[in-house]
């Protein structure tokens, strides 16, 4: 139970992703909440905020659930639940807005990976700024940033838009890594 208290934001996010995915299987919830391009979205601006909660298939939702659980178990306590959630939420939202502007006729933009890409970006900067970083054993973020981001285009189903979306969220998170955490001062 203590671990759940330390991972409030990531646990709630995982539950919301799973519930939304299950509801979307028997309703048109995914069509109501998915992201769309700027030419199509009209007055439905909520889609920029809600697209990160919708997933298209079981592998999609389970992959994001696994990564959020993993990031949450490692870093939510360090960042605090509020910072953990807001970094992911706003990184995802900004990425959906940028995507919608670059692809103005996009019709179905969904997925929670913007959350964890933004978190990975912030954590990378925080770890690089930490003088004890080399002792922390968390060098995987540097490897992630330098190796994984450039190979996204060769993963089946990925394209320039997908890469741009993920890089936008990651860069947003990196910028967040330079913003002081006022709640812990």
Buried (B, 14 or more C-beta within 10 A) or exposed (E): EEEEEBBBBBBEBBEEBBEBBEEBEEEEBBEEBBBBBBEBBEEEEEBBBBBBBBBBEEEBBBBBBEBBBEBBBBBBBEBBBEBBBBBBBBBBBBBBBBBBEBBEEBEEBBBBBBBBBBBBBBBBBBBEEEEEBEEEEBEBBEEBBEEBBEEBEEEEEBEEEBBBBBBBBBBBBBBBBEEEEEEEE
